[in-house]
Amino acid sequence: CRRLRGHCPLYSSFSQAKFMSSLALFHGPFSYHRAPPSSPTGTSPRPTRLAAHSSPSHPNSRPLPDAQADELRSHAAALQDCAVRRALRCGQELHARLLRSARQPDTFLLDSLLNMYCKCGRLADARRVFDGMPHRDVVAWTALLSAYTAAGDAEEALDLFYQMNQEGLVPNGFTLASVLKACSVMSSHSEFTRQVHGQVVKLQGLDDPYVGSSLVQAYTSRGEVDAAETVLLGLPERSDVSWNALLTEYARQGDYRKAMRVFHKLSEFGDEIRKYTLPTLLKCCVELGLAKSGQALHALVVKRGLETDNVLNNCLVEMYSRCLSAEEAYQVFIRIDEPDVVHCSAMISSFGRHGMAWEAFDLFVKMSDMGVNPNQYTFVGIAGVASKTGDANLCRCVHAYVVKSGLAVPKLVADAILNMYVKVGAAQDATLAFHLMHEPDTFSWNTFLSGFYSGSNCEQGLRIFKQMKCEGFSANKYTYVGVLRCCTSLMNLMYGTQVHACVLKSGLQSDNDVSRMLLDMYAQSGCFTSACLVFDRLEERDAFSWTVIMSGYAKTDEAEKVMECFRSMLQENKRPNDATLAVSLSVSSDMASLGSGLQLHSWAIKSGWNSSVVSGALVDMYVKCGNITDAEMLFYESETCDQVAWNTLICGYSQHGHGYKALDTFRRMVDDGKRPDDITFVGVLSACSHAGLLDEGRKYFQLLSSVYGITPTMEHYACMIDILSKAGRLAEAESLIYQMPLIPDSSIWRTILGACRIHGNIEIAERAAERLFELDPQDVSSSVLLSNIYADLGRWSDVTRLRNMLLDHGVKKEPGCSWIEVNGQIHVFLSQDGCPKY
């Protein structure tokens, strides 16, 4: 080859016309016989039909003299060397010498020339050589087809394969592997892949591991993993490339269970697991939470001596972090000889995921000692950790370090800083961070908006949405969910209606998340008619939607509608949640409908419900329905007695006159480690009132603030005044009213007015009634109560005067009403109604 290179003129000295005319010399019979190519794996191929269809000599070929044949073989060897070294210039010189010598090349020489141009990436020159060949064997077709496939021109490769079949040539293993690779690139030729598969089977090509592996990859690249698995399991020899391709595609599609099933089959076949397959398997363990399988893979990593592989170490840290604990992940981390920034970032994220914020910051500080500079992913992780601490000052320190490092500009880091401030509730810092962003997108706007969902900043959330629309950013579903939450918190129906119009314009009215927030907004804003319209148009009603509409019916005192919704929900096979059951039980409690409550309790038992919310609602239902015995039994049988359940039982005992039981329950509650709240003391003071325990009432009223630090509310003062009034201490009760730091409401004066009737104290009664008239002139109950006091004392003139005054003011007493449940339906009737027949 070196001898020829020294004497050949440059290929560029030949014109294109001369080159094409010289190719015309390459006509005539050829006699060079070439053996079929060997397997790329170096092993002897199996005797299949592919081996029988090697490139034969042309039938009209004549034997060449030995000297001429040796020279042609020397030229072919030189061209092959140029192809291996990608020496295009040398190959062109050899081609030029052949053209000048006007010797008659054989098929082997032309194949070598064609292969040289293909390997050097000169497809145009290769195609001209191919088109000028008088007799094209399977080697020539395969070389050009492979070159087109490697260059990404799969369409031309498939067209060549079609022409090859039209000329009656039988492809060999390399041809089939190349065309299958082209099929994997062309996503629109699914049927062509199956046709090639059929030809492979017909030619017994699956015995060639290279062909079988290419067929598996062709199916996996098209997403047809089931077909790929069928082919792979039927191969006599399965390569690690095929196993890895199948496992990777299953993982990419999110079908991690099938990926693990394929892994178990790989183990059953006894095939070796390559290190490139292990990251995919570890990811499957993470997604499925298979801690034991992940540990088994870790053992395999150690056994294979792959503990220094960076990719595998990252996967192991992630697996232990997600499936077990951060401590287990850290044990893997400390065994890494020289951890890089990827390892440190993964470990920081692991600490943050498990709430180990200070361990994460400790590692972040040690990175500088290890000589590892943080990248943007490190800062994203540490910003997430800082957001979970709730410390705004710490978040500001992180932000300052990011700015100092010069990595605050990348959008990934800027979004993480913004989200960090939003999570800790630092609204001003979040606003500043947002305005410092160079190119905020819709995701950035949504993150900024999420910091103003509730509290006193909801108005700012509405302004952010308006500014976003004015600057031309398109809102997505998450934007509308955020701004609708702001409208719900503010109960701003007008703005919410405008947002609804934007939702309709954007075509997102059919999105379930947006529709649910619209439903909640209308229900909370008091526009229940619109809420019902949104609910009726929901394509998929979940437990949240049913609970919202049932709560709306409960607020409008439509108890029957609530129970109808609960039955409809069950008919649609939707499982109620805690809130749904609590709403239904509260309606049964308000109606004192023990039958409905028993049905709900029965359903909760059959459904296996055992939450504290449901238990508390059941206790409350039995208490309000007058079944204090069942309420007490349910309370003590429940394993999840929270503060609400204790308060419900204490208040229930008080309402039913069991004052001593209420106080005893209060003492058990304190012994159980539960801290009483303001509602607890309302029940305790009410129990003292019902039982006439003056001294006990005074003691607990003092404990309220002195021991538990609870500021007495209006309800506490009302209970204490009731205790004093029932004990005949009316003057002391009136003095307490004037001394209390709160402005007394009608309940306070009504309490003392009722006690005045018992004790016949007309002076305090008249002062209390006067206060009631000032607070609520339309309240007829206080006038009726004062009138009864006058009547008890025989002051009929005052009775007449008081009733005439009520008539002059147009105040009428509302008639009393009752209701009865018959066949699951509630019937309400007033005192003046006739007696219906049920």
LOKOL-215584 format. One line per 10 residues: number of its first residue (from 1); their letters; for each residue x, y, z of C-alpha. Coordinates in steps of 0.1 Angstrom, whole numbers, plus 2048, in hexadecimal, padded with zeros to 3 digits. Example, Ala and Ser with C-alpha at 12.3 -4.5 7.8 and 13.67 -1.06 7.14 Angstrom:
! LOKOL-215584
1) AS) 87B,7D3,84E ~ 889,7F5,847
END
This chain:
! LOKOL-215584
1) CRRLRGHCPL) 800,800,800 ~ 81D,818,808 ~ 82D,80F,7E7 ~ 80D,818,7D4 ~ 807,838,7E8 ~ 82A,845,7DE ~ 824,842,7B9 ~ 7FE,84A,7B5 ~ 7F4,86D,7A8 ~ 7D9,881,7BA
11) YSSFSQAKFM) 7B6,877,7B4 ~ 7AD,89C,7B1 ~ 7C1,89E,791 ~ 7A6,889,780 ~ 787,89B,774 ~ 765,88D,77D ~ 75E,886,759 ~ 77E,872,756 ~ 775,85F,775 ~ 753,856,769
21) SSLALFHGPF) 760,84C,746 ~ 77B,836,756 ~ 760,823,769 ~ 754,818,747 ~ 773,802,745 ~ 766,7EE,762 ~ 751,7D8,74C ~ 756,7B4,743 ~ 759,792,754 ~ 76A,790,776
31) SYHRAPPSSP) 778,771,786 ~ 782,77B,7A9 ~ 771,765,7C3 ~ 76C,773,7E6 ~ 763,75F,805 ~ 746,76A,81A ~ 74E,783,836 ~ 754,776,858 ~ 73F,77C,877 ~ 746,79C,889
41) TGTSPRPTRL) 749,78A,8AA ~ 766,775,89D ~ 754,754,8A1 ~ 74C,73D,885 ~ 729,743,878 ~ 70F,727,879 ~ 708,715,858 ~ 6E8,728,84E ~ 6D9,733,82E ~ 6EC,754,831
51) AAHSSPSHPN) 70D,742,82F ~ 701,730,80F ~ 6FA,750,7FD ~ 71D,760,7FD ~ 72A,775,7E0 ~ 730,75C,7C4 ~ 746,762,7A6 ~ 736,76E,787 ~ 72C,752,770 ~ 73E,760,752
61) SRPLPDAQAD) 75F,768,766 ~ 780,75E,757 ~ 79F,755,76D ~ 7B9,771,76E ~ 7DF,76B,76C ~ 7EF,767,78E ~ 803,787,78C ~ 7E5,79C,783 ~ 7D0,78B,79E ~ 7EB,792,7B8
71) ELRSHAAALQ) 7EC,7B6,7AE ~ 7C6,7BA,7B1 ~ 7C7,7AA,7D3 ~ 7E3,7C2,7DD ~ 7CD,7DF,7D2 ~ 7AF,7D1,7E5 ~ 7C4,7CD,805 ~ 7D0,7F1,802 ~ 7AC,7FD,7FE ~ 7A1,7E9,81C
81) DCAVRRALRC) 7BD,7F9,831 ~ 7B2,81C,826 ~ 78E,813,830 ~ 79A,808,852 ~ 7AF,828,858 ~ 794,83E,847 ~ 7B1,84A,830 ~ 79C,85A,814 ~ 7B9,86B,803 ~ 7CD,84B,800
91) GQELHARLLR) 7AE,838,7F4 ~ 7A8,852,7D9 ~ 7CD,84F,7CE ~ 7C8,829,7CB ~ 7A8,82E,7B7 ~ 7BA,845,7A0 ~ 7D6,82C,79A ~ 7BC,811,792 ~ 7AB,828,779 ~ 7CC,830,768
101) SARQPDTFLL) 7D7,80C,766 ~ 7B8,803,753 ~ 7BA,7E1,763 ~ 79A,7CD,765 ~ 791,7CB,78A ~ 77F,7AE,799 ~ 760,7AF,7B0 ~ 775,7AD,7D0 ~ 78A,7CB,7C6 ~ 76A,7DF,7BE
111) DSLLNMYCKC) 75B,7D5,7DF ~ 77A,7E1,7F1 ~ 779,802,7DE ~ 754,807,7E6 ~ 75A,7FE,80A ~ 776,818,80C ~ 760,834,801 ~ 744,829,817 ~ 75A,827,836 ~ 768,849,82E
121) GRLADARRVF) 746,859,82C ~ 747,861,807 ~ 725,853,7FE ~ 722,865,7DD ~ 743,856,7D0 ~ 739,834,7DE ~ 718,836,7CC ~ 729,83D,7AB ~ 740,81F,7B0 ~ 722,80A,7B9
131) DGMPHRDVVA) 70E,815,79A ~ 72C,80E,783 ~ 732,7EB,790 ~ 729,7D2,775 ~ 721,7B7,78E ~ 716,7C1,7B1 ~ 718,7A5,7CB ~ 709,7A5,7EE ~ 728,7B4,7FC ~ 724,7D3,7E7
141) WTALLSAYTA) 700,7D7,7EF ~ 707,7D2,814 ~ 723,7EB,815 ~ 70F,807,805 ~ 6F0,7FF,819 ~ 703,800,839 ~ 713,821,82F ~ 6F1,831,829 ~ 6E5,824,84A ~ 703,831,85D
151) AGDAEEALDL) 6FE,853,84C ~ 6DA,855,858 ~ 6CB,851,836 ~ 6B5,833,83F ~ 69D,83A,823 ~ 6B8,834,808 ~ 6C4,816,81B ~ 6A2,805,81A ~ 69E,80E,7F6 ~ 6BF,7FD,7EE
161) FYQMNQEGLV) 6B4,7DE,801 ~ 694,7DD,7ED ~ 6A8,7E0,7CC ~ 6BF,7C4,7D8 ~ 6A2,7AD,7DE ~ 694,7B6,7BB ~ 6B4,7AB,7AB ~ 6B1,789,7BD ~ 6CF,78C,7D3 ~ 6CD,77A,7F5
171) PNGFTLASVL) 6D8,791,812 ~ 6F2,785,82B ~ 6F3,78B,850 ~ 704,7AD,84C ~ 6EA,7B9,833 ~ 6CD,7AF,84A ~ 6DD,7BF,868 ~ 6E3,7E0,855 ~ 6BF,7E1,847 ~ 6B1,7DA,869
181) KACSVMSSHS) 6C5,7F7,877 ~ 6B6,80D,85C ~ 694,801,866 ~ 69A,80B,889 ~ 6A1,82E,87D ~ 682,831,866 ~ 664,832,87E ~ 64C,833,861 ~ 656,810,853 ~ 647,7F9,86D
191) EFTRQVHGQV) 63A,7E1,853 ~ 65C,7E0,842 ~ 66C,7D5,863 ~ 654,7B7,865 ~ 65C,7AE,840 ~ 681,7AE,847 ~ 679,799,866 ~ 668,780,850 ~ 685,77F,838 ~ 69D,77A,856
201) VKLQGLDDPY) 688,75C,862 ~ 687,74E,83F ~ 6AD,750,83B ~ 6B3,742,85E ~ 6C3,763,867 ~ 6BA,762,88B ~ 6D6,749,890 ~ 6EE,767,88A ~ 6F1,77A,8AC ~ 6F8,79A,899
211) VGSSLVQAYT) 6D8,798,885 ~ 6C3,78D,8A3 ~ 6D0,7AB,8B7 ~ 6C9,7C3,89B ~ 6A5,7B6,898 ~ 69F,7BB,8BD ~ 6AD,7DE,8BC ~ 697,7E5,89D ~ 678,7DC,8B1 ~ 682,7EE,8D1
221) SRGEVDAAET) 68B,80E,8BE ~ 667,80E,8B1 ~ 659,808,8D4 ~ 64C,7E5,8CB ~ 65B,7D5,8EA ~ 644,7B7,8EB ~ 650,7AD,8C8 ~ 674,7B4,8D2 ~ 670,79E,8F1 ~ 661,782,8DD
231) VLLGLPERSD) 67F,783,8C4 ~ 699,786,8DF ~ 68C,768,8F3 ~ 68B,753,8D3 ~ 6AF,75A,8CA ~ 6C8,73E,8CE ~ 6E3,757,8D9 ~ 6D8,777,8EB ~ 6F1,794,8EC ~ 6F4,7AC,909
241) VSWNALLTEY) 6EC,7C8,8F0 ~ 6C9,7B9,8E9 ~ 6C2,7B4,90E ~ 6CC,7D8,916 ~ 6B7,7E6,8F9 ~ 698,7D3,904 ~ 69C,7DD,929 ~ 6A3,801,920 ~ 684,804,90A ~ 66E,7F5,925
251) ARQGDYRKAM) 67C,80E,93E ~ 678,82B,925 ~ 653,822,921 ~ 64F,821,947 ~ 647,7FB,948 ~ 660,7F4,963 ~ 64F,7D3,96E ~ 654,7C4,94B ~ 678,7D0,94C ~ 67E,7BD,96D
261) RVFHKLSEFG) 66C,79F,95E ~ 684,79F,940 ~ 6A1,7A3,959 ~ 696,783,96B ~ 695,771,94A ~ 6B8,77D,942 ~ 6C3,76D,962 ~ 6B1,74D,95B ~ 6C2,74A,939 ~ 6E4,74E,94B
271) DEIRKYTLPT) 6EE,76B,934 ~ 707,784,942 ~ 6FA,7A5,94F ~ 70F,7C1,941 ~ 716,7E1,954 ~ 703,7F5,93B ~ 6E4,7E2,944 ~ 6E7,7E8,96A ~ 6DD,80E,96A ~ 6BC,805,958
281) LLKCCVELGL) 6B5,7EA,972 ~ 6BD,800,98F ~ 6A5,81B,981 ~ 68A,800,97F ~ 691,7F7,9A4 ~ 68D,81C,9AD ~ 66C,821,99B ~ 65E,801,9A9 ~ 66C,805,9CC ~ 67E,7E3,9CA
291) AKSGQALHAL) 698,7E8,9E5 ~ 6A2,7C3,9E7 ~ 6A7,7C1,9C2 ~ 6BB,7E1,9C3 ~ 6D1,7D2,9DE ~ 6D6,7B2,9C9 ~ 6E1,7C7,9AC ~ 6F9,7DA,9C3 ~ 708,7B9,9CD ~ 70C,7B0,9A8
301) VVKRGLETDN) 71E,7D2,9A3 ~ 736,7C9,9BF ~ 73B,7A6,9B2 ~ 743,7B2,98F ~ 75C,7CC,99D ~ 748,7E9,98F ~ 748,7FE,9AF ~ 75D,819,99E ~ 744,81F,982 ~ 737,842,986
311) VLNNCLVEMY) 716,83C,975 ~ 70E,81D,98A ~ 717,82F,9AA ~ 6FF,84B,9A2 ~ 6E4,831,99B ~ 6EB,820,9BC ~ 6E9,840,9D0 ~ 6C8,848,9C0 ~ 6BB,825,9C5 ~ 6C4,824,9EA
321) SRCLSAEEAY) 6B6,847,9EF ~ 695,840,9DF ~ 690,81C,9EB ~ 6A0,81C,A0D ~ 6B0,839,A1F ~ 6C9,855,A1B ~ 6E0,843,A33 ~ 6E2,825,A1C ~ 6E9,83C,9FE ~ 704,84E,A12
331) QVFIRIDEPD) 716,82D,A19 ~ 719,828,9F3 ~ 724,84C,9EF ~ 741,84A,A08 ~ 74F,82B,9F7 ~ 755,83F,9D7 ~ 77A,847,9D5 ~ 777,868,9C3 ~ 753,874,9C3 ~ 74C,88E,9A8
341) VVHCSAMISS) 732,8A9,9A6 ~ 718,890,999 ~ 71C,87A,9B7 ~ 71A,897,9CF ~ 6FC,8A6,9BF ~ 6EA,884,9C0 ~ 6F2,881,9E5 ~ 6E7,8A4,9ED ~ 6C5,89D,9DC ~ 6C3,87C,9F0
351) FGRHGMAWEA) 6C8,88E,A11 ~ 6AE,8A8,A07 ~ 695,88D,9FD ~ 697,87E,A20 ~ 695,89F,A33 ~ 6BA,89E,A3D ~ 6C0,8C3,A35 ~ 6DF,8C8,A4B ~ 6F0,8A9,A3E ~ 6EA,8B6,A1B
361) FDLFVKMSDM) 6F9,8D8,A23 ~ 717,8C7,A35 ~ 71E,8B4,A15 ~ 71A,8D3,A01 ~ 734,8E5,A16 ~ 74C,8C7,A14 ~ 74B,8C8,9EE ~ 765,8E4,9EE ~ 77C,8CF,A04 ~ 779,8B2,9EB
371) GVNPNQYTFV) 782,8C9,9CF ~ 760,8C5,9BE ~ 750,8E4,9B0 ~ 72A,8E5,9B1 ~ 717,8E7,990 ~ 6F4,8F3,989 ~ 6E5,8D1,992 ~ 6F6,8D4,9B4 ~ 6E6,8F6,9BA ~ 6C4,8E9,9B0
381) GIAGVASKTG) 6C7,8CD,9CA ~ 6D3,8E4,9E6 ~ 6B8,8FE,9DE ~ 69E,8E2,9E2 ~ 6AD,8D8,A03 ~ 6AD,8FC,A10 ~ 688,900,A06 ~ 67F,8E3,A1D ~ 68F,8F3,A3C ~ 677,910,A3B
391) DANLCRCVHA) 694,928,A43 ~ 692,947,A2D ~ 6B4,953,A39 ~ 6C5,932,A2F ~ 6B4,934,A0D ~ 6C3,957,A09 ~ 6E6,94A,A11 ~ 6E2,92F,9F7 ~ 6D7,948,9DD ~ 6F5,95E,9E6
401) YVVKSGLAVP) 70D,941,9E1 ~ 6FD,938,9C0 ~ 701,95C,9B3 ~ 725,95D,9BF ~ 72D,93D,9AC ~ 71F,94C,98C ~ 705,931,986 ~ 6E6,945,98E ~ 6DF,94C,969 ~ 6D6,929,95C
411) KLVADAILNM) 6B0,925,95C ~ 6B1,904,96E ~ 6C2,915,98C ~ 6AD,935,98A ~ 68D,920,98B ~ 69B,90C,9A9 ~ 6A3,92D,9BC ~ 680,93A,9B5 ~ 670,91A,9C0 ~ 685,91B,9E0
421) YVKVGAAQDA) 679,93D,9EA ~ 655,934,9E1 ~ 656,915,9F7 ~ 662,928,A16 ~ 648,943,A11 ~ 661,95F,A0A ~ 64B,972,9F2 ~ 661,991,9EE ~ 680,97C,9E7 ~ 66D,967,9CF
431) TLAFHLMHEP) 661,986,9BD ~ 685,993,9BB ~ 692,971,9AF ~ 678,970,994 ~ 67F,993,987 ~ 6A5,98A,985 ~ 69D,96C,96D ~ 6A9,973,94A ~ 690,95E,936 ~ 673,952,94C
441) DTFSWNTFLS) 65B,93A,93B ~ 639,92D,944 ~ 648,915,95E ~ 659,932,96F ~ 639,946,970 ~ 626,928,97F ~ 641,924,99A ~ 63F,949,9A2 ~ 619,947,9A3 ~ 61A,929,9BB
451) GFYSGSNCEQ) 627,93E,9D7 ~ 607,953,9D8 ~ 5EC,938,9DB ~ 5E0,940,9FE ~ 5E4,958,A1A ~ 5E7,97E,A16 ~ 5FA,97B,9F5 ~ 5DD,96E,9E0 ~ 5D7,991,9D1 ~ 5FB,990,9C5
461) GLRIFKQMKC) 5F4,96F,9B4 ~ 5D8,97F,99F ~ 5F0,99B,995 ~ 60A,982,98B ~ 5F2,970,974 ~ 5E7,991,965 ~ 60B,99B,95E ~ 613,979,94F ~ 5F6,97D,936 ~ 600,9A1,92E
471) EGFSANKYTY) 624,996,926 ~ 617,97C,90D ~ 61F,95C,91F ~ 607,940,919 ~ 5F7,931,938 ~ 5F4,90C,93C ~ 5DF,8F6,953 ~ 5F6,8FC,971 ~ 5F3,921,96C ~ 5CD,920,96D
481) VGVLRCCTSL) 5CE,908,98B ~ 5E4,921,99E ~ 5D0,941,996 ~ 5AF,92F,99E ~ 5BD,925,9C0 ~ 5C4,94A,9C6 ~ 5A0,952,9BC ~ 593,937,9D3 ~ 5A7,944,9F1 ~ 59B,967,9EB
491) MNLMYGTQVH) 577,95B,9E2 ~ 57B,974,9C4 ~ 55E,968,9AE ~ 562,984,995 ~ 587,97D,98E ~ 580,958,98E ~ 566,95C,973 ~ 57F,96F,95E ~ 598,953,962 ~ 57D,93B,958
501) ACVLKSGLQS) 579,94E,938 ~ 59F,94B,931 ~ 59C,926,938 ~ 581,923,91E ~ 595,937,904 ~ 5B4,921,90A ~ 59F,901,905 ~ 5A9,8F3,927 ~ 585,8F0,935 ~ 586,8CB,930
511) DNDVSRMLLD) 5A5,8C6,945 ~ 59C,8B5,966 ~ 5B3,8C8,97C ~ 5A8,8EA,96F ~ 583,8E0,971 ~ 587,8D4,995 ~ 596,8F6,99F ~ 57A,908,98D ~ 561,8F3,9A0 ~ 572,8FB,9C1
521) MYAQSGCFTS) 575,920,9B9 ~ 550,924,9B1 ~ 546,90F,9D0 ~ 55B,922,9E8 ~ 551,944,9D9 ~ 52C,93C,9DF ~ 522,938,9BA ~ 514,915,9BE ~ 500,916,99E ~ 520,91B,989
531) ACLVFDRLEE) 531,900,99E ~ 516,8E7,995 ~ 519,8F0,970 ~ 53F,8E9,972 ~ 539,8C9,985 ~ 51F,8BC,96B ~ 538,8C2,94F ~ 555,8B0,960 ~ 561,893,94B ~ 570,881,968
541) RDAFSWTVIM) 563,887,98C ~ 57B,87D,9A7 ~ 576,87E,9CD ~ 581,8A2,9CF ~ 566,8AD,9B6 ~ 54B,89A,9C8 ~ 556,8A7,9EA ~ 556,8CB,9DE ~ 532,8C9,9D0 ~ 526,8B6,9EF
551) SGYAKTDEAE) 535,8D1,A05 ~ 523,8EB,9F0 ~ 501,8D9,9F5 ~ 509,8D7,A1B ~ 50F,8FC,A1D ~ 4ED,903,A0C ~ 4DB,8EB,A24 ~ 4D3,8D2,A09 ~ 4DA,8B3,A1D ~ 4C7,89C,A06
561) KVMECFRSML) 4DC,8A7,9E8 ~ 4FB,89E,9FC ~ 4F0,87A,A02 ~ 4E5,877,9DE ~ 507,882,9D2 ~ 517,868,9EA ~ 502,84D,9DB ~ 509,858,9B7 ~ 52E,859,9BF ~ 52D,835,9CA
571) QENKRPNDAT) 51A,82B,9AB ~ 536,83A,995 ~ 54F,824,9A8 ~ 560,842,9B7 ~ 56F,83C,9D9 ~ 567,858,9F2 ~ 584,867,A06 ~ 585,873,A2A ~ 576,895,A21 ~ 559,885,A0E
581) LAVSLSVSSD) 54F,86F,A2B ~ 554,88C,A44 ~ 53C,8A2,A30 ~ 522,886,A2D ~ 524,87F,A52 ~ 522,8A3,A5B ~ 502,8A6,A47 ~ 4F4,888,A59 ~ 4FE,898,A7A ~ 4ED,8B9,A72
591) MASLGSGLQL) 4CD,8A7,A68 ~ 4D0,890,A86 ~ 4CA,874,A6C ~ 4D7,855,A7E ~ 4CC,83E,A62 ~ 4E2,850,A48 ~ 4FE,851,A61 ~ 4FC,82C,A68 ~ 4FD,824,A42 ~ 51C,83A,A3E
601) HSWAIKSGWN) 52C,829,A5C ~ 524,807,A4D ~ 534,811,A2C ~ 553,81E,A3D ~ 558,7FD,A50 ~ 553,7E8,A30 ~ 56C,7FF,A1E ~ 586,7FB,A39 ~ 587,81F,A42 ~ 59A,827,A62
611) SSVVSGALVD) 5A5,84C,A60 ~ 5A3,865,A7C ~ 58E,87D,A67 ~ 573,862,A61 ~ 574,856,A85 ~ 56F,879,A92 ~ 552,87F,A7A ~ 542,85F,A85 ~ 545,868,AA9 ~ 536,88A,AA2
621) MYVKCGNITD) 51A,87A,A8F ~ 510,862,AAB ~ 513,87F,AC4 ~ 4FC,896,AB1 ~ 4E4,87A,AAA ~ 4E0,874,ACF ~ 4F2,852,ACF ~ 50D,85B,AE8 ~ 513,836,AF1 ~ 51D,82C,ACE
631) AEMLFYESET) 532,84C,ACB ~ 545,842,AEB ~ 54A,81F,ADF ~ 556,82A,ABD ~ 56E,843,ACC ~ 57F,829,AE3 ~ 581,80F,AC7 ~ 591,827,AAF ~ 5B7,824,AAB ~ 5BB,847,A9E
641) CDQVAWNTLI) 5AC,85F,AB8 ~ 5B8,882,AB0 ~ 5B0,8A3,AC0 ~ 58F,8A7,AAD ~ 582,885,AB9 ~ 58B,88E,ADE ~ 579,8B0,ADA ~ 55B,8A0,ACA ~ 556,887,AE6 ~ 55B,8A1,B02
651) CGYSQHGHGY) 542,8B9,AF1 ~ 52A,89C,AEB ~ 52B,893,B10 ~ 524,8B8,B18 ~ 507,8BB,B00 ~ 4F7,89C,B0E ~ 4FB,8A7,B33 ~ 517,88F,B3C ~ 52C,8AA,B4C ~ 541,893,B62
661) KALDTFRRMV) 548,87B,B45 ~ 553,899,B30 ~ 56C,8A4,B4B ~ 578,881,B50 ~ 57E,87E,B2A ~ 591,89F,B2C ~ 5A8,892,B46 ~ 5AF,872,B32 ~ 5B6,887,B14 ~ 5D1,89B,B27
671) DDGKRPDDIT) 5DF,87A,B35 ~ 5E1,86D,B11 ~ 5F8,889,B07 ~ 5DF,89D,AF3 ~ 5E1,8C3,AF8 ~ 5BF,8D3,AFC ~ 5B5,8EF,AE5 ~ 59A,90A,AE7 ~ 57F,8F2,ADB ~ 588,8D9,AF6
681) FVGVLSACSH) 582,8F4,B11 ~ 561,8FE,B01 ~ 555,8DA,B07 ~ 564,8D9,B2A ~ 554,8FA,B35 ~ 533,8F0,B25 ~ 535,8CF,B3A ~ 53A,8E4,B59 ~ 51C,8F9,B50 ~ 505,8DB,B4A
691) AGLLDEGRKY) 511,8CA,B6A ~ 50F,8EA,B7F ~ 534,8E8,B89 ~ 53C,90C,B91 ~ 55E,907,BA2 ~ 569,8EE,B87 ~ 55F,907,B6C ~ 573,923,B7C ~ 591,90C,B7F ~ 591,901,B5A
701) FQLLSSVYGI) 58A,925,B4F ~ 5AA,930,B61 ~ 5BE,912,B53 ~ 5B4,91D,B30 ~ 5CC,93A,B30 ~ 5E4,934,B4D ~ 5EE,910,B44 ~ 5E7,90B,B1F ~ 5EC,92E,B14 ~ 5CB,930,B01
711) TPTMEHYACM) 5BA,952,AFE ~ 595,94F,B08 ~ 57D,953,AEB ~ 559,95E,AEB ~ 54E,93A,AEF ~ 562,936,B0E ~ 554,955,B1E ~ 531,94A,B14 ~ 536,929,B26 ~ 544,93A,B45
721) IDILSKAGRL) 528,953,B46 ~ 50F,936,B42 ~ 520,924,B60 ~ 51D,943,B76 ~ 4F9,94A,B6A ~ 4ED,927,B71 ~ 4FD,929,B94 ~ 4E9,949,B9B ~ 508,960,B99 ~ 4F7,978,B80
731) AEAESLIYQM) 508,997,B8D ~ 52A,986,B8A ~ 521,97A,B67 ~ 517,99D,B5D ~ 538,9AB,B6C ~ 54C,991,B58 ~ 53A,99D,B38 ~ 546,9C0,B3E ~ 569,9B5,B47 ~ 570,99E,B2A
741) PLIPDSSIWR) 587,9AC,B0F ~ 570,9A2,AF3 ~ 551,9B4,AE8 ~ 534,99E,AF4 ~ 51E,990,AD8 ~ 4FA,986,AD9 ~ 502,963,AE6 ~ 510,971,B06 ~ 4F2,987,B0E ~ 4DA,96C,B04
751) TILGACRIHG) 4EB,954,B1C ~ 4E6,96C,B3A ~ 4C3,975,B2E ~ 4B9,950,B30 ~ 4C8,94D,B53 ~ 4B4,96C,B5E ~ 494,959,B57 ~ 49F,93C,B6D ~ 4A8,953,B8A ~ 48D,96E,B84
761) NIEIAERAAE) 4A6,98B,B81 ~ 493,9A4,B6D ~ 4AD,9C1,B70 ~ 4C9,9AE,B60 ~ 4B1,99E,B47 ~ 4A6,9C1,B3A ~ 4CA,9CC,B36 ~ 4D3,9AC,B24 ~ 4B4,9AF,B0D ~ 4BD,9D3,B05
771) RLFELDPQDV) 4DF,9C9,AFA ~ 4D0,9AE,AE5 ~ 4B9,9C6,AD4 ~ 4D7,9DC,ACB ~ 4EB,9BF,ABD ~ 4D0,9AF,AA9 ~ 4AE,9C1,AA7 ~ 49F,9A6,A91 ~ 4A6,98A,AAA ~ 484,980,AB9
781) SSSVLLSNIY) 491,966,AD1 ~ 49E,97F,AEA ~ 47D,992,AEA ~ 46A,972,AEF ~ 481,968,B0C ~ 47C,98A,B1D ~ 457,988,B17 ~ 457,966,B29 ~ 469,975,B46 ~ 44F,991,B49
791) ADLGRWSDVT) 434,976,B48 ~ 444,962,B63 ~ 444,980,B79 ~ 420,989,B70 ~ 429,9A9,B5F ~ 410,9A5,B43 ~ 410,9CA,B39 ~ 435,9C7,B31 ~ 42E,9A8,B1D ~ 413,9BA,B08
801) RLRNMLLDHG) 42B,9D8,B04 ~ 447,9C2,AF8 ~ 432,9AE,ADF ~ 423,9CF,AD1 ~ 446,9DC,ACC ~ 44F,9BD,AB8 ~ 430,9C1,AA2 ~ 439,9E6,A9C ~ 45C,9DC,A91 ~ 44E,9C0,A7A
811) VKKEPGCSWI) 461,9A5,A8D ~ 451,983,A8A ~ 45A,963,A9B ~ 465,948,A83 ~ 451,928,A85 ~ 462,909,A92 ~ 469,8ED,A7A ~ 46F,8C8,A7D ~ 47A,8AD,A65 ~ 476,888,A62
821) EVNGQIHVFL) 488,86D,A4D ~ 472,855,A3B ~ 480,83B,A23 ~ 4A0,84E,A20 ~ 490,86F,A18 ~ 48F,88E,A2F ~ 46C,89F,A34 ~ 46C,8C2,A44 ~ 44C,8D1,A52 ~ 443,8F0,A66
831) SQDGCPKY) 42E,8F3,A86 ~ 410,901,A73 ~ 411,8E6,A58 ~ 3F6,8CB,A57 ~ 3FE,8A8,A60 ~ 409,896,A40 ~ 403,872,A3A ~ 424,85F,A37
END
